[in-house]
Amino acid sequence: MYALMAWLCLCLPLAAQQGGYPLKFQFRDASNQLHDTLMTRVRFKSWGSMESFPNYLQWKNQPFAVRKSTIHGLGLFADSVSSFNTGDVVVCAFVKRSSTGRFDLDYLQTNPASFINDAQNANLDIEITAHSIVLKAKETISPLTELTISYAALIALFADDTTVKHAVKYW
C-alpha cells in the first residue's frame, strides 16, 4: 500500500514543491471574463461533468490545463503555451516527506495525477527513483496535448502490492 501512496501523492513540477496546493484554476466565461476558482477535488470533478464546465482551465502558475478528455472525463493537458521535450520530467511524485520519511497523504486533495488518463500509446513514461516517481515525456509534447500514462505499466511497477490495481482504477 505504501508503494501506491507514491503514485497518489504526485506533486506539481519541481518549481512548485512547497506545501499546500489548493486546486487553483483560471478560466474565461461565455462573456470572456477571467475568473479564478478554488475548490476541493471532489467538487471540481462534479463540476467537470456539467455542461457549464469551461473548455479550458489553466492550472494557476503551472504548465498544465484541465479540459474535457476524448479518453475519459477530464484530462490533464500541457497548457496553451507549454511544451515538453523527450526526456523532460513533466511531473514528480514524492514517495516520502524528507522530514518524516512518511508519505504525504494530505496532498491527495490537490493531486494533478488524478486527471491523467490511461492510454495504450501513452506520452509519459513512469520512472521510479530512490525517493520519488517521475513522469517523463516519451516524445515531444506540444501545447494543449493531453498527458497520458499506461495504467498497466504503473500497476506492473508494484506487482507485489495487490491494492495498487484497485486504487489506480478508482482514483
C-alpha positions as CSV (number, residue, x, y, z in Angstrom):
1,M,0.0,0.0,0.0
2,Y,2.9,2.4,0.7
3,A,4.2,2.0,-2.8
4,L,0.8,3.1,-4.1
5,M,0.9,6.2,-2.0
6,A,3.8,7.4,-4.1
7,W,1.6,7.4,-7.1
8,L,-1.3,9.0,-5.3
9,C,0.9,11.8,-3.9
10,L,2.1,13.1,-7.3
11,C,3.2,16.6,-6.9
12,L,3.5,19.6,-9.2
13,P,6.7,20.3,-11.1
14,L,9.9,20.8,-9.2
15,A,9.5,24.6,-9.3
16,A,6.4,24.3,-7.2
17,Q,7.5,22.0,-4.4
18,Q,6.2,23.8,-1.4
19,G,3.3,22.6,0.7
20,G,-0.5,23.2,0.5
21,Y,-1.5,23.3,-3.1
22,P,-5.2,24.0,-3.5
23,L,-6.9,23.4,-6.8
24,K,-6.4,26.9,-8.2
25,F,-7.5,27.5,-11.8
26,Q,-8.3,30.4,-14.1
27,F,-10.9,30.3,-16.8
28,R,-12.9,32.6,-19.1
29,D,-16.7,32.5,-19.1
30,A,-19.0,33.0,-22.1
31,S,-18.6,36.8,-21.8
32,N,-14.8,36.3,-22.0
33,Q,-14.4,37.5,-18.3
34,L,-11.5,35.9,-16.5
35,H,-12.4,34.1,-13.3
36,D,-10.3,32.4,-10.6
37,T,-11.6,29.2,-8.9
38,L,-10.6,27.4,-5.8
39,M,-12.3,24.2,-4.8
40,T,-11.8,20.7,-3.5
41,R,-11.0,17.9,-5.9
42,V,-14.4,16.2,-5.3
43,R,-16.3,19.4,-6.1
44,F,-14.1,20.0,-9.1
45,K,-14.8,16.6,-10.5
46,S,-18.5,17.1,-10.1
47,W,-18.3,20.5,-11.8
48,G,-16.4,18.8,-14.6
49,S,-19.3,16.6,-15.5
50,M,-21.6,19.6,-16.0
51,E,-22.4,21.4,-19.3
52,S,-21.2,24.6,-17.8
53,F,-17.7,23.3,-17.4
54,P,-15.4,25.6,-19.4
55,N,-13.4,24.3,-22.4
56,Y,-10.1,25.3,-20.9
57,L,-9.0,25.7,-17.2
58,Q,-5.4,26.9,-16.7
59,W,-3.8,25.4,-13.6
60,K,-2.7,28.6,-12.0
61,N,1.1,29.1,-12.0
62,Q,1.7,25.7,-13.6
63,P,2.2,24.4,-17.1
64,F,-1.0,22.4,-17.0
65,A,-4.6,22.8,-18.0
66,V,-7.6,20.6,-17.3
67,R,-10.0,20.0,-20.1
68,K,-12.6,17.5,-21.2
69,S,-10.9,14.4,-22.5
70,T,-11.7,12.4,-25.5
71,I,-10.4,9.4,-23.5
72,H,-12.5,9.7,-20.3
73,G,-14.0,12.5,-18.2
74,L,-11.4,15.3,-17.6
75,G,-7.8,15.1,-18.5
76,L,-4.5,16.8,-17.7
77,F,-3.1,18.7,-20.6
78,A,0.0,20.8,-21.4
79,D,-1.3,24.3,-21.2
80,S,-1.7,26.6,-24.2
81,V,2.0,27.8,-24.2
82,S,4.0,25.0,-22.6
83,S,5.6,22.0,-24.3
84,F,7.8,19.2,-23.1
85,N,10.8,17.6,-24.9
86,T,11.6,13.9,-24.9
87,G,13.1,13.0,-21.5
88,D,11.8,16.1,-19.7
89,V,10.4,15.5,-16.2
90,V,6.8,16.6,-16.6
91,V,5.6,15.7,-13.1
92,C,7.5,14.5,-10.0
93,A,6.0,12.2,-7.3
94,F,7.2,12.4,-3.8
95,V,7.5,9.0,-2.2
96,K,8.2,10.3,1.3
97,R,8.4,13.6,3.2
98,S,12.1,14.3,3.8
99,S,11.4,15.5,7.3
100,T,9.5,12.4,8.5
101,G,10.1,9.6,5.9
102,R,6.4,9.1,5.7
103,F,4.0,9.6,2.8
104,D,2.3,13.0,2.5
105,L,-1.3,11.8,2.5
106,D,-2.6,15.4,2.9
107,Y,-1.5,16.1,-0.6
108,L,-4.3,13.9,-2.1
109,Q,-6.7,16.8,-2.5
110,T,-4.5,18.5,-5.0
111,N,-3.1,15.6,-6.9
112,P,-2.6,16.5,-10.6
113,A,-2.2,12.9,-11.4
114,S,-5.8,12.3,-10.7
115,F,-6.5,14.0,-14.0
116,I,-4.1,11.8,-16.0
117,N,-5.9,9.2,-18.2
118,D,-4.8,5.8,-19.3
119,A,-3.7,5.3,-22.9
120,Q,-2.2,2.4,-24.9
121,N,0.1,4.8,-26.6
122,A,0.9,6.9,-23.6
123,N,3.1,10.0,-24.0
124,L,4.6,9.8,-20.5
125,D,7.0,7.1,-19.1
126,I,6.9,6.2,-15.4
127,E,10.2,6.0,-13.7
128,I,11.0,5.1,-10.0
129,T,13.9,6.8,-8.4
130,A,15.2,6.3,-4.8
131,H,12.8,8.9,-3.4
132,S,10.2,9.6,-6.0
133,I,8.3,8.6,-9.0
134,V,8.7,10.8,-12.0
135,L,6.7,11.0,-15.2
136,K,8.9,11.8,-18.2
137,A,7.9,12.8,-21.7
138,K,8.4,9.8,-24.1
139,E,8.1,12.2,-27.0
140,T,7.8,15.9,-27.7
141,I,4.6,17.1,-26.2
142,S,3.0,20.1,-27.8
143,P,0.8,22.7,-26.1
144,L,-2.8,21.5,-25.5
145,T,-1.8,17.9,-25.7
146,E,-3.4,15.5,-23.2
147,L,-0.8,13.9,-20.8
148,T,-1.3,10.2,-20.5
149,I,0.3,7.1,-18.9
150,S,-0.1,3.4,-19.2
151,Y,-2.0,2.3,-16.1
152,A,-0.8,-1.3,-16.8
153,A,2.8,-0.1,-16.7
154,L,2.1,1.7,-13.4
155,I,0.5,-1.4,-11.9
156,A,3.3,-3.6,-13.1
157,L,5.8,-1.5,-11.2
158,F,4.1,-2.6,-7.9
159,A,3.4,-6.2,-8.8
160,D,3.7,-7.3,-5.1
161,D,1.1,-4.8,-3.9
162,T,-2.4,-6.1,-4.6
163,T,-4.0,-2.8,-3.6
164,V,-2.5,-0.9,-6.5
165,K,-4.8,-2.1,-9.2
166,H,-7.9,-1.2,-7.3
167,A,-6.6,2.2,-6.2
168,V,-5.5,3.1,-9.8
169,K,-8.8,2.0,-11.2
170,Y,-10.9,4.1,-8.8
171,W,-8.7,7.1,-8.2
